[in-house]
Structures are given as C-alpha cells and as structure tokens.
Amino acid sequence: MSSPTSARDHTEVLNQAVAEALTAIGTGAQGDPAARAQLARQPLAAALTLLAGAREELPPRVLAYTEAACRHLDYGELMEARMLLTAARTQTGLATQPAPVVSPS
C-alpha cells in the first residue's frame, strides 16, 4: 500500500479497507468465524496504521466506526463489526462526494 498524500486519498484508503473487510465478513461466507474475523481485521489494521499520521484529515465518524469494528473483530463479533463497517462505508461515501454548490437567489 503506497502512502496517500491528500485527505481524499486518506479517505479512499480507509474506504478500500472497509470494503475488503466487509467482503471478508460476508453475509453468506462459509468457514470458521474466527478466521473470517481475522481476515476482515487485517486490511483495517493496515489502513489505520498507514493513516496514523493523518487522523485529523479523516472523517471522525468513519475513523471511530472503523476502530470500533476492529475491536469487535478482535472478539470474533462479526455482526457488530459488519454493522459498524456498513455505517463507516456510508459515512465515507458522504465524505467523498463533492459538496453541492448553492447559488444565491
């Protein structure tokens, strides 16, 4: 993973990690839940480590949801992590959309 340079890049790195984690958790995924939790946690932990110096540039809710999801994955709590990661993905999507331009009336 290369080092991101802008706030948008930082958010995209975190968004990609969230997407990978959600794929690993999967709603219909087969296999050992503990292994799936570990697999889901890996991209999140890597992204959070990579972005440690850019925390102030990340959307605060996305960061909080992602960190909380990591803690749940530590305990193999897939459903809780999935809920938090879905919320993070939603917030990331909102954060990466350009702000609407409002013209004066």
N, C-alpha and C positions, 0 to 999 in steps of 0.2 A: 504494500500500500504506500503510494507516494504521499509526501507531505502536502496537505492542502494549503492554499495561500489566501483565500478570501473567506468571508463569512458565509457566502453562498456555497463555496466548496466545502467548508466545515459542515454545514447542514446537510449537504449531499452525501458526505462520508457517513454521517450518522444515519441518514435515511437508508443508505445502502445496507448498513449493518443491521438495521431494524428489519428490513425486507428479508435478509438472509436468515435472521433469527426466526422470523415468522414462518419461513419456508421449512426450517429445521423442526420447528414445533409441529406444524401442520395439523389440520383438524382430523385427517384420516390417516396420518402417518402410522406405520407399523413399527414395532420394535420396542426395546426397553425404554421406558420413560426417562430414566436417569441418563441414559446415553443421549437421548434426544435433547434433554435439558442441557447437558454439557456441550453438545454440538451447537445448540442455539446460543449459548453464552459466549462461545469463542469469538464470533465476529463483533459482538457488543463490547466485550472486554478490550479487544484490539482497537476498536474505534475510540473508545473512551480513553485509552492510553495514548493513542496518537493525538487526540484532541485536548489533552490535559492542559496545554498552554493556551488554549483558545476557548475556555469555558465561558468567558464573558461574551463571546460572539455567537454562542448557540442560544436558541430559544430556551428560556429557563424551564418551561414545562416539558419540553422534549427531553432535555437533559435529566430532569427529575424522574420522568416516567421510565427512561432507559436505565438509569441507575437502579430504580426500584425493581424493574424487571430482572436485572442481573441478580439482585438479592433473592428474588423468588426462584430463579433458576438454580441458584446455589442449593436450595432445598428441594428441588425437583417439582416445584409448583407450576406446572405448565399452563393451567388455565388462567391463573393470576398473571403470569408473565405475558401470556397472549393478550389479555385484556389491556395491560399497560402498554405493550408494544403497538397494539392497534391504535390506542389513544396517541401514542408518540408519532405514529405514521400520519395520523390525521392532522396533528399539530404541525408536523414538518411540512406537510402539503400546504397548509395555510401559510407557513412561514416562507415558503419558496415561491409563492405566487406574487406577482407584482401588485403593488398597492394600486387601487383604482384611482384614476385621475378624475377629480371633481372640478368641473368648470364653474366659474361664478355665474349666477343667474342674471 
